[in-house]
């Protein structure tokens, strides 16, 4: 990046093969600096193991219960 920022771009480019789709490393919730951080965290948990319901439904520390439930329902 031109501005020297070391942020990782989490994008799937056109033509990306299925086995290469979303292969970036996991990011800790505290490092997510987006307005959609809760949504990103949930999506990351689902990509990691969609059958681990307990992990998907467990919020990270510091998240309000209402926000967590809203993001799951949205």
N, CA, C and O atoms as a Maestro MAE file, in Angstrom:
{
 s_m_m2io_version
 :::
 2.0.0
}

f_m_ct {
 s_m_title
 :::
 protein
 m_atom[296] {
  # First column is atom index #
  i_m_mmod_type
  r_m_x_coord
  r_m_y_coord
  r_m_z_coord
  i_m_residue_number
  s_m_chain_name
  s_m_pdb_residue_name
  s_m_pdb_atom_name
  i_m_atomic_number
  :::
  1 25 0.832 -1.186 0.000 1 A "UNK " " N  " 7
  2 3 0.000 0.000 0.000 1 A "UNK " " CA " 6
  3 2 0.869 1.237 0.000 1 A "UNK " " C  " 6
  4 15 1.967 1.247 0.555 1 A "UNK " " O  " 8
  5 25 0.377 2.242 -0.608 2 A "UNK " " N  " 7
  6 3 1.169 3.451 -0.768 2 A "UNK " " CA " 6
  7 2 1.350 4.220 0.529 2 A "UNK " " C  " 6
  8 15 2.358 4.907 0.696 2 A "UNK " " O  " 8
  9 25 0.392 4.124 1.459 3 A "UNK " " N  " 7
  10 3 0.483 4.928 2.678 3 A "UNK " " CA " 6
  11 2 1.281 4.244 3.796 3 A "UNK " " C  " 6
  12 15 1.401 4.799 4.889 3 A "UNK " " O  " 8
  13 25 1.822 3.054 3.540 4 A "UNK " " N  " 7
  14 3 2.636 2.381 4.537 4 A "UNK " " CA " 6
  15 2 1.819 1.589 5.550 4 A "UNK " " C  " 6
  16 15 2.383 1.026 6.488 4 A "UNK " " O  " 8
  17 25 0.516 1.537 5.378 5 A "UNK " " N  " 7
  18 3 -0.358 0.784 6.286 5 A "UNK " " CA " 6
  19 2 -0.129 -0.703 6.066 5 A "UNK " " C  " 6
  20 15 -0.047 -1.156 4.924 5 A "UNK " " O  " 8
  21 25 -0.023 -1.469 7.152 6 A "UNK " " N  " 7
  22 3 0.259 -2.893 7.038 6 A "UNK " " CA " 6
  23 2 -1.014 -3.737 7.145 6 A "UNK " " C  " 6
  24 15 -0.935 -4.927 7.449 6 A "UNK " " O  " 8
  25 25 -2.170 -3.148 6.905 7 A "UNK " " N  " 7
  26 3 -3.440 -3.874 6.994 7 A "UNK " " CA " 6
  27 2 -3.519 -4.928 5.891 7 A "UNK " " C  " 6
  28 15 -3.020 -4.733 4.783 7 A "UNK " " O  " 8
  29 25 -4.148 -6.029 6.221 8 A "UNK " " N  " 7
  30 3 -4.328 -7.111 5.266 8 A "UNK " " CA " 6
  31 2 -5.641 -6.897 4.539 8 A "UNK " " C  " 6
  32 15 -6.678 -6.697 5.172 8 A "UNK " " O  " 8
  33 25 -5.606 -6.937 3.221 9 A "UNK " " N  " 7
  34 3 -6.831 -6.832 2.444 9 A "UNK " " CA " 6
  35 2 -7.476 -8.208 2.385 9 A "UNK " " C  " 6
  36 15 -6.856 -9.172 1.934 9 A "UNK " " O  " 8
  37 25 -8.684 -8.295 2.826 10 A "UNK " " N  " 7
  38 3 -9.404 -9.563 2.845 10 A "UNK " " CA " 6
  39 2 -10.427 -9.537 1.722 10 A "UNK " " C  " 6
  40 15 -11.611 -9.280 1.939 10 A "UNK " " O  " 8
  41 25 -9.938 -9.811 0.510 11 A "UNK " " N  " 7
  42 3 -10.796 -9.794 -0.664 11 A "UNK " " CA " 6
  43 2 -10.516 -11.016 -1.519 11 A "UNK " " C  " 6
  44 15 -9.386 -11.498 -1.600 11 A "UNK " " O  " 8
  45 25 -11.557 -11.497 -2.144 12 A "UNK " " N  " 7
  46 3 -11.420 -12.560 -3.125 12 A "UNK " " CA " 6
  47 2 -11.516 -11.905 -4.498 12 A "UNK " " C  " 6
  48 15 -12.558 -11.359 -4.859 12 A "UNK " " O  " 8
  49 25 -10.454 -11.960 -5.245 13 A "UNK " " N  " 7
  50 3 -10.394 -11.324 -6.556 13 A "UNK " " CA " 6
  51 2 -11.205 -12.113 -7.579 13 A "UNK " " C  " 6
  52 15 -11.396 -13.318 -7.414 13 A "UNK " " O  " 8
  53 25 -11.681 -11.462 -8.622 14 A "UNK " " N  " 7
  54 3 -12.386 -12.187 -9.679 14 A "UNK " " CA " 6
  55 2 -11.492 -13.295 -10.241 14 A "UNK " " C  " 6
  56 15 -10.305 -13.082 -10.487 14 A "UNK " " O  " 8
  57 25 -12.069 -14.461 -10.436 15 A "UNK " " N  " 7
  58 3 -11.321 -15.591 -10.958 15 A "UNK " " CA " 6
  59 2 -10.673 -16.450 -9.889 15 A "UNK " " C  " 6
  60 15 -9.981 -17.414 -10.217 15 A "UNK " " O  " 8
  61 25 -10.880 -16.127 -8.619 16 A "UNK " " N  " 7
  62 3 -10.311 -16.918 -7.525 16 A "UNK " " CA " 6
  63 2 -10.931 -18.309 -7.530 16 A "UNK " " C  " 6
  64 15 -12.151 -18.451 -7.609 16 A "UNK " " O  " 8
  65 25 -10.092 -19.329 -7.446 17 A "UNK " " N  " 7
  66 3 -10.575 -20.709 -7.429 17 A "UNK " " CA " 6
  67 2 -11.206 -21.027 -6.082 17 A "UNK " " C  " 6
  68 15 -10.878 -20.402 -5.073 17 A "UNK " " O  " 8
  69 25 -12.111 -21.996 -6.068 18 A "UNK " " N  " 7
  70 3 -12.854 -22.355 -4.859 18 A "UNK " " CA " 6
  71 2 -11.921 -22.736 -3.716 18 A "UNK " " C  " 6
  72 15 -12.175 -22.358 -2.572 18 A "UNK " " O  " 8
  73 25 -10.854 -23.471 -3.993 19 A "UNK " " N  " 7
  74 3 -9.946 -23.896 -2.916 19 A "UNK " " CA " 6
  75 2 -9.129 -22.739 -2.344 19 A "UNK " " C  " 6
  76 15 -8.567 -22.862 -1.255 19 A "UNK " " O  " 8
  77 25 -9.055 -21.621 -3.060 20 A "UNK " " N  " 7
  78 3 -8.324 -20.445 -2.594 20 A "UNK " " CA " 6
  79 2 -9.254 -19.383 -1.991 20 A "UNK " " C  " 6
  80 15 -8.790 -18.321 -1.575 20 A "UNK " " O  " 8
  81 25 -10.544 -19.661 -1.943 21 A "UNK " " N  " 7
  82 3 -11.536 -18.691 -1.486 21 A "UNK " " CA " 6
  83 2 -11.412 -18.476 0.017 21 A "UNK " " C  " 6
  84 15 -11.453 -19.439 0.783 21 A "UNK " " O  " 8
  85 25 -11.265 -17.259 0.438 22 A "UNK " " N  " 7
  86 3 -11.204 -16.871 1.866 22 A "UNK " " CA " 6
  87 2 -10.129 -17.630 2.626 22 A "UNK " " C  " 6
  88 15 -10.398 -18.155 3.706 22 A "UNK " " O  " 8
  89 25 -8.938 -17.699 2.094 23 A "UNK " " N  " 7
  90 3 -7.860 -18.453 2.733 23 A "UNK " " CA " 6
  91 2 -6.955 -17.594 3.614 23 A "UNK " " C  " 6
  92 15 -5.905 -18.063 4.053 23 A "UNK " " O  " 8
  93 25 -7.338 -16.357 3.877 24 A "UNK " " N  " 7
  94 3 -6.505 -15.509 4.718 24 A "UNK " " CA " 6
  95 2 -6.551 -15.980 6.164 24 A "UNK " " C  " 6
  96 15 -7.456 -16.716 6.556 24 A "UNK " " O  " 8
  97 25 -5.577 -15.554 6.950 25 A "UNK " " N  " 7
  98 3 -5.488 -15.979 8.351 25 A "UNK " " CA " 6
  99 2 -6.556 -15.282 9.194 25 A "UNK " " C  " 6
  100 15 -7.048 -14.211 8.838 25 A "UNK " " O  " 8
  101 25 -6.902 -15.914 10.319 26 A "UNK " " N  " 7
  102 3 -7.900 -15.343 11.221 26 A "UNK " " CA " 6
  103 2 -7.347 -14.083 11.884 26 A "UNK " " C  " 6
  104 15 -6.140 -13.934 12.072 26 A "UNK " " O  " 8
  105 25 -8.251 -13.196 12.226 27 A "UNK " " N  " 7
  106 3 -7.880 -11.934 12.866 27 A "UNK " " CA " 6
  107 2 -8.568 -11.868 14.235 27 A "UNK " " C  " 6
  108 15 -9.750 -12.190 14.359 27 A "UNK " " O  " 8
  109 25 -7.836 -11.458 15.232 28 A "UNK " " N  " 7
  110 3 -8.417 -11.309 16.572 28 A "UNK " " CA " 6
  111 2 -9.448 -10.190 16.559 28 A "UNK " " C  " 6
  112 15 -9.296 -9.211 15.828 28 A "UNK " " O  " 8
  113 25 -10.489 -10.329 17.361 29 A "UNK " " N  " 7
  114 3 -11.556 -9.323 17.385 29 A "UNK " " CA " 6
  115 2 -11.007 -7.943 17.736 29 A "UNK " " C  " 6
  116 15 -11.451 -6.939 17.178 29 A "UNK " " O  " 8
  117 25 -10.056 -7.887 18.649 30 A "UNK " " N  " 7
  118 3 -9.482 -6.608 19.070 30 A "UNK " " CA " 6
  119 2 -8.761 -5.897 17.927 30 A "UNK " " C  " 6
  120 15 -8.613 -4.675 17.956 30 A "UNK " " O  " 8
  121 25 -8.315 -6.643 16.931 31 A "UNK " " N  " 7
  122 3 -7.584 -6.057 15.805 31 A "UNK " " CA " 6
  123 2 -8.510 -5.587 14.687 31 A "UNK " " C  " 6
  124 15 -8.077 -4.864 13.790 31 A "UNK " " O  " 8
  125 25 -9.758 -5.984 14.731 32 A "UNK " " N  " 7
  126 3 -10.716 -5.575 13.701 32 A "UNK " " CA " 6
  127 2 -11.117 -4.137 13.963 32 A "UNK " " C  " 6
  128 15 -11.659 -3.819 15.021 32 A "UNK " " O  " 8
  129 25 -10.849 -3.270 13.000 33 A "UNK " " N  " 7
  130 3 -11.127 -1.850 13.203 33 A "UNK " " CA " 6
  131 2 -12.207 -1.335 12.254 33 A "UNK " " C  " 6
  132 15 -12.201 -0.168 11.863 33 A "UNK " " O  " 8
  133 25 -13.103 -2.194 11.901 34 A "UNK " " N  " 7
  134 3 -14.178 -1.842 10.991 34 A "UNK " " CA " 6
  135 2 -15.464 -1.599 11.770 34 A "UNK " " C  " 6
  136 15 -15.612 -2.061 12.901 34 A "UNK " " O  " 8
  137 25 -16.384 -0.878 11.162 35 A "UNK " " N  " 7
  138 3 -17.696 -0.706 11.775 35 A "UNK " " CA " 6
  139 2 -18.476 -2.013 11.739 35 A "UNK " " C  " 6
  140 15 -19.481 -2.155 12.435 35 A "UNK " " O  " 8
  141 25 -18.029 -2.948 10.951 36 A "UNK " " N  " 7
  142 3 -18.677 -4.255 10.830 36 A "UNK " " CA " 6
  143 2 -17.878 -5.348 11.531 36 A "UNK " " C  " 6
  144 15 -17.931 -6.507 11.121 36 A "UNK " " O  " 8
  145 25 -17.151 -5.002 12.564 37 A "UNK " " N  " 7
  146 3 -16.262 -5.950 13.232 37 A "UNK " " CA " 6
  147 2 -17.005 -7.156 13.805 37 A "UNK " " C  " 6
  148 15 -16.521 -8.285 13.714 37 A "UNK " " O  " 8
  149 25 -18.174 -6.923 14.393 38 A "UNK " " N  " 7
  150 3 -18.930 -8.038 14.970 38 A "UNK " " CA " 6
  151 2 -19.359 -8.992 13.864 38 A "UNK " " C  " 6
  152 15 -19.233 -10.209 14.003 38 A "UNK " " O  " 8
  153 25 -19.863 -8.442 12.769 39 A "UNK " " N  " 7
  154 3 -20.264 -9.268 11.631 39 A "UNK " " CA " 6
  155 2 -19.066 -10.047 11.079 39 A "UNK " " C  " 6
  156 15 -19.185 -11.236 10.783 39 A "UNK " " O  " 8
  157 25 -17.930 -9.394 10.941 40 A "UNK " " N  " 7
  158 3 -16.719 -10.058 10.454 40 A "UNK " " CA " 6
  159 2 -16.306 -11.199 11.378 40 A "UNK " " C  " 6
  160 15 -15.914 -12.271 10.916 40 A "UNK " " O  " 8
  161 25 -16.395 -10.963 12.679 41 A "UNK " " N  " 7
  162 3 -16.019 -11.979 13.655 41 A "UNK " " CA " 6
  163 2 -16.918 -13.209 13.537 41 A "UNK " " C  " 6
  164 15 -16.434 -14.340 13.594 41 A "UNK " " O  " 8
  165 25 -18.211 -12.994 13.373 42 A "UNK " " N  " 7
  166 3 -19.148 -14.106 13.213 42 A "UNK " " CA " 6
  167 2 -18.860 -14.865 11.928 42 A "UNK " " C  " 6
  168 15 -18.827 -16.095 11.928 42 A "UNK " " O  " 8
  169 25 -18.653 -14.147 10.840 43 A "UNK " " N  " 7
  170 3 -18.348 -14.795 9.558 43 A "UNK " " CA " 6
  171 2 -17.054 -15.595 9.643 43 A "UNK " " C  " 6
  172 15 -16.958 -16.686 9.080 43 A "UNK " " O  " 8
  173 25 -16.077 -15.067 10.330 44 A "UNK " " N  " 7
  174 3 -14.798 -15.760 10.499 44 A "UNK " " CA " 6
  175 2 -14.989 -17.067 11.263 44 A "UNK " " C  " 6
  176 15 -14.396 -18.087 10.911 44 A "UNK " " O  " 8
  177 25 -15.823 -17.036 12.318 45 A "UNK " " N  " 7
  178 3 -16.098 -18.253 13.097 45 A "UNK " " CA " 6
  179 2 -16.826 -19.295 12.247 45 A "UNK " " C  " 6
  180 15 -16.559 -20.491 12.364 45 A "UNK " " O  " 8
  181 25 -17.728 -18.848 11.407 46 A "UNK " " N  " 7
  182 3 -18.459 -19.768 10.533 46 A "UNK " " CA " 6
  183 2 -17.522 -20.391 9.509 46 A "UNK " " C  " 6
  184 15 -17.588 -21.595 9.259 46 A "UNK " " O  " 8
  185 25 -16.646 -19.580 8.913 47 A "UNK " " N  " 7
  186 3 -15.682 -20.114 7.930 47 A "UNK " " CA " 6
  187 2 -14.730 -21.114 8.582 47 A "UNK " " C  " 6
  188 15 -14.337 -22.103 7.964 47 A "UNK " " O  " 8
  189 25 -14.369 -20.850 9.823 48 A "UNK " " N  " 7
  190 3 -13.423 -21.712 10.538 48 A "UNK " " CA " 6
  191 2 -13.993 -23.122 10.706 48 A "UNK " " C  " 6
  192 15 -13.318 -24.103 10.396 48 A "UNK " " O  " 8
  193 25 -15.241 -23.227 11.197 49 A "UNK " " N  " 7
  194 3 -15.904 -24.523 11.376 49 A "UNK " " CA " 6
  195 2 -17.397 -24.266 11.539 49 A "UNK " " C  " 6
  196 15 -17.863 -23.942 12.631 49 A "UNK " " O  " 8
  197 25 -18.140 -24.413 10.450 50 A "UNK " " N  " 7
  198 3 -19.569 -24.098 10.485 50 A "UNK " " CA " 6
  199 2 -20.376 -25.043 11.369 50 A "UNK " " C  " 6
  200 15 -21.527 -24.744 11.689 50 A "UNK " " O  " 8
  201 25 -19.802 -26.172 11.769 51 A "UNK " " N  " 7
  202 3 -20.530 -27.108 12.620 51 A "UNK " " CA " 6
  203 2 -20.303 -26.854 14.114 51 A "UNK " " C  " 6
  204 15 -20.957 -27.481 14.947 51 A "UNK " " O  " 8
  205 25 -19.395 -25.953 14.462 52 A "UNK " " N  " 7
  206 3 -19.108 -25.637 15.866 52 A "UNK " " CA " 6
  207 2 -20.027 -24.500 16.331 52 A "UNK " " C  " 6
  208 15 -19.610 -23.344 16.419 52 A "UNK " " O  " 8
  209 25 -21.260 -24.846 16.621 53 A "UNK " " N  " 7
  210 3 -22.273 -23.860 16.991 53 A "UNK " " CA " 6
  211 2 -21.893 -23.101 18.262 53 A "UNK " " C  " 6
  212 15 -22.137 -21.899 18.369 53 A "UNK " " O  " 8
  213 25 -21.303 -23.800 19.211 54 A "UNK " " N  " 7
  214 3 -20.906 -23.158 20.471 54 A "UNK " " CA " 6
  215 2 -19.925 -22.009 20.217 54 A "UNK " " C  " 6
  216 15 -20.061 -20.936 20.803 54 A "UNK " " O  " 8
  217 25 -18.960 -22.231 19.362 55 A "UNK " " N  " 7
  218 3 -17.974 -21.184 19.019 55 A "UNK " " CA " 6
  219 2 -18.640 -20.020 18.289 55 A "UNK " " C  " 6
  220 15 -18.336 -18.858 18.559 55 A "UNK " " O  " 8
  221 25 -19.535 -20.328 17.377 56 A "UNK " " N  " 7
  222 3 -20.207 -19.295 16.583 56 A "UNK " " CA " 6
  223 2 -21.086 -18.412 17.468 56 A "UNK " " C  " 6
  224 15 -21.199 -17.211 17.223 56 A "UNK " " O  " 8
  225 25 -21.703 -18.992 18.485 57 A "UNK " " N  " 7
  226 3 -22.619 -18.238 19.340 57 A "UNK " " CA " 6
  227 2 -21.960 -17.608 20.560 57 A "UNK " " C  " 6
  228 15 -22.629 -16.904 21.317 57 A "UNK " " O  " 8
  229 25 -20.665 -17.840 20.770 58 A "UNK " " N  " 7
  230 3 -19.967 -17.271 21.913 58 A "UNK " " CA " 6
  231 2 -19.354 -15.916 21.537 58 A "UNK " " C  " 6
  232 15 -18.477 -15.848 20.676 58 A "UNK " " O  " 8
  233 25 -19.817 -14.842 22.185 59 A "UNK " " N  " 7
  234 3 -19.289 -13.515 21.838 59 A "UNK " " CA " 6
  235 2 -17.902 -13.274 22.425 59 A "UNK " " C  " 6
  236 15 -17.568 -13.835 23.469 59 A "UNK " " O  " 8
  237 25 -17.098 -12.453 21.771 60 A "UNK " " N  " 7
  238 3 -15.816 -12.059 22.367 60 A "UNK " " CA " 6
  239 2 -16.079 -11.128 23.550 60 A "UNK " " C  " 6
  240 15 -17.161 -10.553 23.664 60 A "UNK " " O  " 8
  241 25 -15.100 -10.984 24.416 61 A "UNK " " N  " 7
  242 3 -15.266 -10.109 25.583 61 A "UNK " " CA " 6
  243 2 -15.480 -8.660 25.146 61 A "UNK " " C  " 6
  244 15 -14.882 -8.187 24.180 61 A "UNK " " O  " 8
  245 25 -16.340 -7.982 25.875 62 A "UNK " " N  " 7
  246 3 -16.559 -6.566 25.626 62 A "UNK " " CA " 6
  247 2 -17.701 -6.265 24.672 62 A "UNK " " C  " 6
  248 15 -17.967 -5.097 24.390 62 A "UNK " " O  " 8
  249 25 -18.380 -7.280 24.167 63 A "UNK " " N  " 7
  250 3 -19.492 -7.059 23.246 63 A "UNK " " CA " 6
  251 2 -20.801 -7.112 24.020 63 A "UNK " " C  " 6
  252 15 -21.034 -8.035 24.801 63 A "UNK " " O  " 8
  253 25 -21.647 -6.124 23.803 64 A "UNK " " N  " 7
  254 3 -22.947 -6.091 24.461 64 A "UNK " " CA " 6
  255 2 -23.818 -7.225 23.920 64 A "UNK " " C  " 6
  256 15 -23.787 -7.532 22.728 64 A "UNK " " O  " 8
  257 25 -24.587 -7.834 24.802 65 A "UNK " " N  " 7
  258 3 -25.425 -8.969 24.422 65 A "UNK " " CA " 6
  259 2 -26.418 -8.595 23.321 65 A "UNK " " C  " 6
  260 15 -26.637 -9.381 22.399 65 A "UNK " " O  " 8
  261 25 -27.011 -7.423 23.405 66 A "UNK " " N  " 7
  262 3 -27.978 -6.983 22.399 66 A "UNK " " CA " 6
  263 2 -27.363 -6.843 21.018 66 A "UNK " " C  " 6
  264 15 -27.965 -7.243 20.021 66 A "UNK " " O  " 8
  265 25 -26.171 -6.279 20.957 67 A "UNK " " N  " 7
  266 3 -25.461 -6.122 19.679 67 A "UNK " " CA " 6
  267 2 -25.137 -7.486 19.101 67 A "UNK " " C  " 6
  268 15 -25.299 -7.712 17.901 67 A "UNK " " O  " 8
  269 25 -24.678 -8.397 19.949 68 A "UNK " " N  " 7
  270 3 -24.310 -9.745 19.505 68 A "UNK " " CA " 6
  271 2 -25.526 -10.470 18.912 68 A "UNK " " C  " 6
  272 15 -25.435 -11.075 17.844 68 A "UNK " " O  " 8
  273 25 -26.657 -10.403 19.613 69 A "UNK " " N  " 7
  274 3 -27.869 -11.053 19.128 69 A "UNK " " CA " 6
  275 2 -28.355 -10.410 17.838 69 A "UNK " " C  " 6
  276 15 -28.768 -11.105 16.910 69 A "UNK " " O  " 8
  277 25 -28.305 -9.089 17.781 70 A "UNK " " N  " 7
  278 3 -28.747 -8.375 16.578 70 A "UNK " " CA " 6
  279 2 -27.927 -8.821 15.360 70 A "UNK " " C  " 6
  280 15 -28.494 -9.093 14.302 70 A "UNK " " O  " 8
  281 25 -26.629 -8.895 15.500 71 A "UNK " " N  " 7
  282 3 -25.779 -9.282 14.369 71 A "UNK " " CA " 6
  283 2 -26.049 -10.702 13.912 71 A "UNK " " C  " 6
  284 15 -25.942 -10.998 12.722 71 A "UNK " " O  " 8
  285 25 -26.393 -11.577 14.825 72 A "UNK " " N  " 7
  286 3 -26.730 -12.947 14.442 72 A "UNK " " CA " 6
  287 2 -28.061 -12.999 13.688 72 A "UNK " " C  " 6
  288 15 -28.221 -13.791 12.759 72 A "UNK " " O  " 8
  289 25 -28.999 -12.165 14.082 73 A "UNK " " N  " 7
  290 3 -30.305 -12.158 13.425 73 A "UNK " " CA " 6
  291 2 -30.288 -11.400 12.102 73 A "UNK " " C  " 6
  292 15 -31.086 -11.680 11.208 73 A "UNK " " O  " 8
  293 25 -29.392 -10.462 11.987 74 A "UNK " " N  " 7
  294 3 -29.307 -9.655 10.769 74 A "UNK " " CA " 6
  295 2 -28.812 -10.527 9.676 74 A "UNK " " C  " 6
  296 15 -28.655 -10.070 8.544 74 A "UNK " " O  " 8
  :::
 }
 m_bond[295] {
  # First column is bond index #
  i_m_from
  i_m_to
  i_m_order
  :::
  1 1 2 1
  2 2 3 1
  3 3 4 2
  4 3 5 1
  5 5 6 1
  6 6 7 1
  7 7 8 2
  8 7 9 1
  9 9 10 1
  10 10 11 1
  11 11 12 2
  12 11 13 1
  13 13 14 1
  14 14 15 1
  15 15 16 2
  16 15 17 1
  17 17 18 1
  18 18 19 1
  19 19 20 2
  20 19 21 1
  21 21 22 1
  22 22 23 1
  23 23 24 2
  24 23 25 1
  25 25 26 1
  26 26 27 1
  27 27 28 2
  28 27 29 1
  29 29 30 1
  30 30 31 1
  31 31 32 2
  32 31 33 1
  33 33 34 1
  34 34 35 1
  35 35 36 2
  36 35 37 1
  37 37 38 1
  38 38 39 1
  39 39 40 2
  40 39 41 1
  41 41 42 1
  42 42 43 1
  43 43 44 2
  44 43 45 1
  45 45 46 1
  46 46 47 1
  47 47 48 2
  48 47 49 1
  49 49 50 1
  50 50 51 1
  51 51 52 2
  52 51 53 1
  53 53 54 1
  54 54 55 1
  55 55 56 2
  56 55 57 1
  57 57 58 1
  58 58 59 1
  59 59 60 2
  60 59 61 1
  61 61 62 1
  62 62 63 1
  63 63 64 2
  64 63 65 1
  65 65 66 1
  66 66 67 1
  67 67 68 2
  68 67 69 1
  69 69 70 1
  70 70 71 1
  71 71 72 2
  72 71 73 1
  73 73 74 1
  74 74 75 1
  75 75 76 2
  76 75 77 1
  77 77 78 1
  78 78 79 1
  79 79 80 2
  80 79 81 1
  81 81 82 1
  82 82 83 1
  83 83 84 2
  84 83 85 1
  85 85 86 1
  86 86 87 1
  87 87 88 2
  88 87 89 1
  89 89 90 1
  90 90 91 1
  91 91 92 2
  92 91 93 1
  93 93 94 1
  94 94 95 1
  95 95 96 2
  96 95 97 1
  97 97 98 1
  98 98 99 1
  99 99 100 2
  100 99 101 1
  101 101 102 1
  102 102 103 1
  103 103 104 2
  104 103 105 1
  105 105 106 1
  106 106 107 1
  107 107 108 2
  108 107 109 1
  109 109 110 1
  110 110 111 1
  111 111 112 2
  112 111 113 1
  113 113 114 1
  114 114 115 1
  115 115 116 2
  116 115 117 1
  117 117 118 1
  118 118 119 1
  119 119 120 2
  120 119 121 1
  121 121 122 1
  122 122 123 1
  123 123 124 2
  124 123 125 1
  125 125 126 1
  126 126 127 1
  127 127 128 2
  128 127 129 1
  129 129 130 1
  130 130 131 1
  131 131 132 2
  132 131 133 1
  133 133 134 1
  134 134 135 1
  135 135 136 2
  136 135 137 1
  137 137 138 1
  138 138 139 1
  139 139 140 2
  140 139 141 1
  141 141 142 1
  142 142 143 1
  143 143 144 2
  144 143 145 1
  145 145 146 1
  146 146 147 1
  147 147 148 2
  148 147 149 1
  149 149 150 1
  150 150 151 1
  151 151 152 2
  152 151 153 1
  153 153 154 1
  154 154 155 1
  155 155 156 2
  156 155 157 1
  157 157 158 1
  158 158 159 1
  159 159 160 2
  160 159 161 1
  161 161 162 1
  162 162 163 1
  163 163 164 2
  164 163 165 1
  165 165 166 1
  166 166 167 1
  167 167 168 2
  168 167 169 1
  169 169 170 1
  170 170 171 1
  171 171 172 2
  172 171 173 1
  173 173 174 1
  174 174 175 1
  175 175 176 2
  176 175 177 1
  177 177 178 1
  178 178 179 1
  179 179 180 2
  180 179 181 1
  181 181 182 1
  182 182 183 1
  183 183 184 2
  184 183 185 1
  185 185 186 1
  186 186 187 1
  187 187 188 2
  188 187 189 1
  189 189 190 1
  190 190 191 1
  191 191 192 2
  192 191 193 1
  193 193 194 1
  194 194 195 1
  195 195 196 2
  196 195 197 1
  197 197 198 1
  198 198 199 1
  199 199 200 2
  200 199 201 1
  201 201 202 1
  202 202 203 1
  203 203 204 2
  204 203 205 1
  205 205 206 1
  206 206 207 1
  207 207 208 2
  208 207 209 1
  209 209 210 1
  210 210 211 1
  211 211 212 2
  212 211 213 1
  213 213 214 1
  214 214 215 1
  215 215 216 2
  216 215 217 1
  217 217 218 1
  218 218 219 1
  219 219 220 2
  220 219 221 1
  221 221 222 1
  222 222 223 1
  223 223 224 2
  224 223 225 1
  225 225 226 1
  226 226 227 1
  227 227 228 2
  228 227 229 1
  229 229 230 1
  230 230 231 1
  231 231 232 2
  232 231 233 1
  233 233 234 1
  234 234 235 1
  235 235 236 2
  236 235 237 1
  237 237 238 1
  238 238 239 1
  239 239 240 2
  240 239 241 1
  241 241 242 1
  242 242 243 1
  243 243 244 2
  244 243 245 1
  245 245 246 1
  246 246 247 1
  247 247 248 2
  248 247 249 1
  249 249 250 1
  250 250 251 1
  251 251 252 2
  252 251 253 1
  253 253 254 1
  254 254 255 1
  255 255 256 2
  256 255 257 1
  257 257 258 1
  258 258 259 1
  259 259 260 2
  260 259 261 1
  261 261 262 1
  262 262 263 1
  263 263 264 2
  264 263 265 1
  265 265 266 1
  266 266 267 1
  267 267 268 2
  268 267 269 1
  269 269 270 1
  270 270 271 1
  271 271 272 2
  272 271 273 1
  273 273 274 1
  274 274 275 1
  275 275 276 2
  276 275 277 1
  277 277 278 1
  278 278 279 1
  279 279 280 2
  280 279 281 1
  281 281 282 1
  282 282 283 1
  283 283 284 2
  284 283 285 1
  285 285 286 1
  286 286 287 1
  287 287 288 2
  288 287 289 1
  289 289 290 1
  290 290 291 1
  291 291 292 2
  292 291 293 1
  293 293 294 1
  294 294 295 1
  295 295 296 2
  :::
 }
}
